[in-house]
Amino acid sequence: MAVGVFDLFSIGIGPSSSHTVGPMRAAAVFAGELKESGALERVASLRVDLYGSLAATGRGHGTMTAVLLGLEGYHPEEILPEEVEERLASIAETGLLNLCGAVDPESGVSLPYGEADMILHPLTVLPRHTNGMKFSVSDADGEVLHEATFFSVGGGFIVREGEEDAAQKELEESKKELPLPFRTAAELMGRCSSKGLGISDIMFINERASRTEEEIREGLLHIYSVMEACVETSLKREGVLPGGLKVRRRAPDWHERLLKETKDQDPDYRDPKYWQEWVNLIALAVNEENASGGRVVTAPTNGAAGIIPAVLYYALHFAPGMDKATQQDRNETIVKFLLAAGAVGVLYKEQASISGAEVGCQGEVGSASSMAAAGLAEVMGGSPGQVENAAEIAMEHNLGLTCDPIGGLVQIPCIERNAIAAAKAINAAKMALWGDGTHRVSLDEVIVTMRETGKDMSSKYKETAMGGLAVNVVEC
């Protein structure tokens, strides 16, 4: 299907869309196929091979545990953090995996599982993508009953080996069904000009090809409600994040401090002079929750999940006129923001990549910052040219951003990086809105530059934990 706003904003668990959500989704697909084949009862052994970045940083990103849960039949959109903890504790205690047993435990196959059943190949990169994984199950005689290879290509998207061309063809065919298809910013601007519509309007019309208007609005408002719930959950957690780096959660303390600054005001009041502190807080809260394996919205990835909620929070609380906005006005702002951000996300997904393992963090944080800038410019009354300019400015100043997480954990520099990128997005939108929409560098040129920069970037700076901060900072 053509990439839509609900593909770019999907609900899952942390800490990584490409290393947690994608592998769980691929393993669940494999498990479903196995069950449908009728060979489930004959399964006696399991083997999982992880390649490239999945193997290099998989432990810190929760890849191994995500694969196990997927093989049990859990999907990232549905599983709750407490279910994750319960099932992983059971597997660790019993040494048994309930293959395909998520929906009905009695229908699954209890299979002995040990670390030796998951083979890591950090220095082997399969031709399609660095995030490769292969699943294989055999019977008691060693005969392979079912096997498949998948690639996690960023943002929770997966592609099956051997079906890349077919998937691309299906994508192109499905785009023909859209009323106003676009692949480039130039095409998007052309649609806006010919129809006299804004970017969010174009995206909304395309979404109506597969959903009703009510479903689109309700779906986007639900997406934002999950973002809000993520922040609320994070603000109740204290202590340090898991993984061994002993990174302290800062969001609860920062929240308490901000509330003290406005203690004599209405509890919903937000002092404009603290707008950046609130933006920082929201970004940190989301990414601290993501780092702990909590429930987040990929936007468009988990590693960059805090940027769009933080900038949207700014739009709802600090943009001109929002202090007098009704709930209906707020809902309209949320819908327009996410649609415009989604339209820009489509451009990155179509022309480049949102995978840190493929193009570095410019593909994750850079894309999210660009999307957020577009969303903010849209809801602040920007013309299509100004919105495109905002997206271009934000990405232009994230070019070359490396992905070098310490210990392979989505914590340092990832959490703070979201807050910095959110501020960049807001500044990019403000700069664009002070212009008339004309600019020297186009968004398409910046997207192509990001893609080419990613190709030229050394692999050690692309989510392998083999370069940058990952090797120059002592973990403990």
Secondary structure, DSSP 8 states (H G I E B T S, - for coil): ----HHHHSEEEESS-IIIIIHHHHHHHHHHHHHHHHT-GGG--EEEEEEEHHHHHHHHHHTHHHHHHHHHTT--TTT--HHHHHHHHHHHHHH-EEEET-SS-GGGSEEEE--GGGEEEETT---SS-SSEEEEEEE-TT--EEEEEEEEEEETTEEEETT-HHHHHHHHHHHHHTSSS--SSHHHHHHHHHHHT--HHHHHHHHHTTTS-HHHHHHHHHHHHHHHHHHHHHHHT--SB-SSSS--B--HHHHHHHHHHHTTTS-TT---GGGHHHHHHHHHHHHHHHHHTT-EEEESS-STTTTHHHHHHHHHHHTSTTGGG--HHHHHHHHHHHHHHHHHHHHHHHHHS---HHHH-GGGTHHHHHHHHHHHHHHHTT--HHHHHHHHHHHHHTTTT--B--GGG-S-TTHHHHHHHHHHHHHHHHHHHHTS-S--SS-HHHHHHHHHHHHHHS-GGGBSSSSSTHHHHS---
